[in-house]
Amino acid sequence: MELKTLKELNEQELNKIKQLYAVVMECKAGGDMRELKSETEHLYAKAMQCKVAGDMDGVREYGLQAIVLYQAMEVNTLEEAAAENTKIDGVLIPELMHEGVVRKNLGLPKTTGLY
């Protein structure tokens, strides 16, 4: 699966990433990341459903949003990685959630660009 680098993103994609980062910064300022973590887990669940359905565009869309959010959250400790949910819409959520789990389970490669 080919991912874009920062230079290859169009304006709409860049704006989406900026919005995601802004949401994370708001949550960090408020001190409670639980709701954001839960929403990010929902994005992961949607991406997993797309993977099962063979919808690779959906895998990329939802998976990369989850990756951007986890990167912005700067998940570094077990406490920060602890999942808020165990199952979402039939998708089992790993106990520890972070960018690497999303990449591995969705088959999204690590790039040198934004994602």
N, C-alpha and C positions, 0 to 999 in steps of 0.2 A: 504494500500500500504506500503510495507516494504522498508525502506531506509537503506543505509549502513552507518556505522560509519566510522570514519577516518581509524581505524585499518583494516576495511574490504575492503577498496578500493584497486584495483590493480594498477600497475605502470602506465598504460595508463590513468586511471581515475585521478590519482594524478597529472600527467603531464598536463592534460587538465585544472585542477583547478589552477595549478601554472601559466599556460599561461593566464588564465582569470584574475588572480590577477595582473600579470605583465601589462596587457593592462590597467587595472584600474589605476595602479600606474603611468603609462605613461600619461594618460589623466589628472590625478590629477596634475601632474607636469606641464603640459601645461596649466592648468587652465580652460579648456573648457570641460565640461562633456556632452554637449548636444548630440553629435554624439553617444557617448557610451550609454547614456540613450535611445536613439532611437533604437540602435541595441539590447539593452536588451528588449525593448518593442516588437521588432520583434521576439525575442526568446519566449517571453510570448505568442504572437499571434500564433506562430507555435505550442506551447504546447496546447493552447486552441483548435486549429484545430485538433490536435491528440486526445484530450479528446472527442470531438464531434464524431470522427471517431472510437472511442473505442480502440485506439492505446496507451495503458498505458506505453509501453516502450518509445514511443515518448514523452508522458507527462513527464515522469521522466527525460529523456535526456535533453529536451529543458527547462523544468521547473526548474530543478536543476541548469542548467547553468545560468538562469536568477536570481535564488536565490543567487548563489555564487557572481554574479556581483553586485547585490544590497547590499549584505553584505559587499563586498569590497568597494563599493562606500560610505558606512556609511551614508545612507539616514536618516537624523534626523530632518529636517525642512520641512515645507510645500513647500518652494521654491525648495528644493532638490527633493521632491517627485512629483512635478508637471510634468505630462506626456508631452512628446514632440509631441505625435501623438494622434489623437482622434479615428482613425480607421485604421487597417492594414489588408489588404486582407480579408475584411469582418468581422473582429473581432473588436468589440468595446474595446477601451483601457480606463480603468478607469482614471478619472482626476488626481488621486493621485496614484502613483505606487511605491511600495516598496516590500520588502521580504514578509511581512505579507499578502499583497493582492495576490501575486502569490501563496503562500501556500493555502490560503483560496479558491480562485477561481479554483485551480487545484486539491484541495483535498490532498495536500502533507502535511504530519504531521511534526510538529516541532520535531527534534531529539536532543539528547544531543551530537551527533557527529558533523561532519563538516557542514552538511546542517541544 
